[in-house]
Amino acid sequence: MPASPSLLVGPDSRSRCAWVGTDAEYQRYHDEEWGTPLVGDQPVFEKISLEGFQAGLSWITILRRRPAFRAAFHGFDIEQVAAMTPDDVERLVLDASIIRHRGKIEAVISNARITRGLGTSLSELVWSFKPSPARARPAELAEIPAVTTESTALSTALRARGYRFVGPTTMYALMQSAGLVDDHVSGCWRATT
């Protein structure tokens, strides 16, 4: 396979999307999670929460702290997070194992309360914005958008319900990570078509 700035060959001789770099955890995430369809309210709620924490930071920062986030937010159990109190917020603002951003912490709790009262499945709501038909597989990383019509529509729908930290760019990152879109570049071993 010809060299490409969009692909990186790992020590296992597999070609991967170049954003993975050489970090073993990033490679594992790329190989096992990124772009794999994610369904269910709790997993989708967790992903929305983590994507919100990622805003302005690198995803590897969040990925490395994911176990601490899961501990801090009760495994992202929607009912337990919705029941968190201002005292919990104060405790988490002091917790150096997570991102200590008061607004993002409060948003996770508020978003859990909204999710609990949605009257429909959060997972189904998110998946209703899956692009159809799927666009062509990107040949290069530069072809991958940061925002799409669908991510903007999903952001608008969630914001209309009161969700926070769900901007169009954040929602496109969610769509990529949760498998609503498949942005593995051509030549990546995970690229299926």
C-alpha positions in Angstrom: 0.0 0.0 0.0 1.4 3.4 -0.9 2.3 5.8 1.9 -0.4 8.3 2.8 -0.4 11.1 5.4 -3.9 9.9 6.3 -2.7 6.4 7.3 -0.2 5.1 9.8 1.1 1.5 9.9 1.4 0.2 13.4 3.8 -2.3 15.0 1.3 -5.0 14.1 1.6 -4.0 10.4 -2.0 -2.8 10.3 -2.8 0.5 8.5 -4.9 2.8 10.7 -6.3 6.3 10.4 -3.3 8.5 11.1 -5.0 10.5 13.9 -4.3 7.4 16.1 -0.6 8.1 16.2 1.5 5.7 18.3 -0.4 5.7 21.6 -1.5 2.2 22.4 -4.8 3.2 24.1 -5.7 5.4 21.1 -5.0 2.4 18.8 -7.2 0.1 20.9 -10.0 2.7 20.9 -9.7 3.1 17.1 -9.6 -0.7 16.6 -12.4 -1.7 19.0 -14.7 1.3 19.5 -14.5 4.2 17.1 -17.1 3.9 14.3 -18.7 0.8 15.9 -22.5 1.2 16.2 -23.3 2.1 19.8 -26.9 1.7 21.0 -28.7 1.9 24.3 -29.6 4.9 26.4 -26.8 4.5 29.0 -24.0 4.0 26.4 -25.2 6.8 24.3 -25.6 9.1 27.3 -22.1 8.3 28.4 -20.7 9.1 25.0 -22.6 12.4 24.8 -21.3 13.3 28.3 -17.7 12.4 27.4 -17.9 14.2 24.1 -19.1 17.3 26.0 -16.2 17.1 28.3 -13.9 16.8 25.3 -15.0 20.1 23.9 -11.8 22.2 23.7 -9.6 19.3 24.6 -8.1 16.3 22.9 -10.0 13.0 22.9 -7.1 11.1 24.3 -7.3 13.3 27.4 -10.9 12.1 27.9 -10.1 8.5 27.0 -7.4 8.3 29.6 -9.7 9.7 32.2 -12.7 7.6 31.2 -12.4 5.2 34.2 -12.4 8.2 36.6 -15.4 9.8 34.8 -17.3 6.5 35.1 -16.5 6.3 38.8 -17.5 10.0 39.3 -20.7 9.7 37.4 -21.9 6.2 38.7 -21.1 4.5 35.4 -23.2 7.1 33.7 -26.4 5.4 35.0 -29.0 8.0 34.0 -31.1 7.7 37.2 -28.1 7.9 39.5 -26.6 10.9 37.6 -30.0 12.6 37.6 -30.2 12.3 41.4 -26.8 14.0 41.9 -26.9 17.1 44.1 -25.1 20.5 44.3 -22.8 18.8 46.9 -21.8 16.2 44.3 -21.0 19.1 41.9 -18.8 20.7 44.6 -17.0 17.4 45.2 -16.4 16.8 41.5 -15.1 20.3 40.9 -12.3 19.3 43.3 -11.7 15.9 41.7 -8.4 16.1 39.8 -9.0 12.7 38.2 -11.7 14.2 35.9 -12.0 17.5 34.0 -12.9 20.0 36.7 -15.2 22.2 34.6 -18.2 23.2 36.7 -20.3 23.9 33.6 -19.6 20.6 32.0 -20.2 18.7 35.3 -23.5 20.5 35.8 -24.4 19.8 32.2 -24.0 16.0 32.6 -26.4 16.1 35.6 -28.9 18.3 33.8 -28.7 16.2 30.7 -29.4 13.1 32.7 -32.5 14.7 34.1 -33.6 15.6 30.6 -32.9 12.1 29.4 -34.9 10.6 32.2 -37.9 12.7 31.2 -37.6 12.4 27.5 -40.5 10.1 27.0 -38.5 8.4 24.3 -35.2 6.6 23.9 -32.2 8.8 23.8 -30.5 6.2 21.6 -33.3 6.1 19.2 -33.5 9.9 19.1 -29.7 10.2 18.3 -29.9 7.4 15.7 -32.8 9.1 13.9 -30.2 11.6 12.7 -28.0 8.9 11.0 -27.2 10.2 7.5 -28.9 8.4 4.7 -27.5 7.5 2.4 -24.0 7.2 3.7 -21.5 9.3 1.9 -18.5 7.9 0.2 -15.6 6.7 2.4 -13.1 9.5 2.8 -9.8 8.8 1.0 -7.9 11.3 3.2 -8.4 12.8 6.7 -8.8 16.2 5.1 -12.1 15.0 3.5 -13.7 14.4 6.9 -16.0 17.3 7.9 -16.1 18.7 11.4 -19.9 19.6 11.1 -22.6 18.2 8.9 -26.3 19.0 8.2 -27.2 16.0 10.3 -24.9 16.9 13.3 -26.3 20.4 13.2 -29.9 19.0 13.2 -29.1 16.6 16.1 -27.5 19.5 18.0 -30.6 21.7 17.4 -33.0 18.9 18.5 -31.0 18.2 21.7 -30.7 21.9 22.5 -34.4 22.4 22.0 -34.9 19.8 24.7 -32.5 21.6 27.0 -29.3 19.6 26.6 -26.0 21.4 27.0 -22.5 21.0 25.5 -24.1 19.3 22.4 -22.9 21.7 19.7 -22.8 20.6 16.0 -19.0 19.8 16.1 -19.4 17.8 19.3 -22.4 16.0 17.8 -20.4 15.1 14.7 -17.7 13.6 16.9 -20.5 11.6 18.6 -21.7 10.4 15.2 -18.2 9.2 14.3 -17.5 7.5 17.6 -20.9 5.9 18.0 -20.9 4.6 14.4 -23.7 6.7 12.9 -21.0 7.6 10.3 -18.0 5.6 9.3 -15.0 7.9 8.8 -12.2 5.3 8.7 -10.2 6.4 5.7 -9.6 4.2 2.7 -6.8 1.8 3.4 -7.5 1.7 7.1 -7.9 -2.0 8.2 -11.3 -1.0 9.8 -12.6 0.5 6.6 -15.2 -2.1 5.5 -16.2 -0.7 2.1 
